[in-house]
Amino acid sequence: MAVSISAVVLLGIVVFVLIRGGSVRILPALACTGFGFFLASSGAAPLITDAIGTVTALISSI
């Protein structure tokens, strides 16, 4: 759980910086956020969660 909260905070900061920097506009950012919420409730969510867990375990073992 701690890893997912940290990932959410990190990705939120990245999106905020991109919006403030003018690289991403508000509506595309909101569309991507909506897509993420719908993707999280789909059948692909466990696969994505496992992949992220594998990557974070690999990084923490270095």
N, C-alpha and C positions, 0 to 999 in steps of 0.2 A: 504494500500500500504506500509506503514512503516513497518508493521509486516513481509510482504513477503521479503522486502529488508533485514531486519535484519536476517531472517531465511536463506536467501541465503548467507549472509556474514558469519554467524555462521557455516553453513554446509561447506562452502568453507574453512574455517579455520580448521575444523575437518578433511576434506579430505587432506589438505596440511600437517597437523601434522601426519596423518596416513601414507602418502607417505614418508615423511621425516624420520619417525620412522622405516620404513621398514615393517610395518604391511600390507600395500597394495602396490602393484606394479602399475606402470603407466598404462599399458594396461587394467587391470580390472577396474581401476578408470575411464578411458575414456569410457569403455563399460557401466559402471553404469551411467555416465553423459549422454551418448547418449540415454540410456533407459529412463532417466528422461525427456529429451527433447521430445521424442516420446510419453511418457505417458502424458505429459502436453497437448498435442494436441489431446488426445483421449477423449472418452466419460466419462472416470473415473475422469478426472481433476476436474469437479465441486464437486464431492463427496469428493475427497481428500482435496480440498480447504475448503470446509465446515467443514470437520473433524478437520483440522488444526486450523481453526478459532474458533471452539468450545473449543478445548484444550487450545488455548491461552487465550480465554475469561475466562475459568475456572481458569487458573493459575493467571491471573491478578486480579481475584476477591478474591483470597486468601490473 
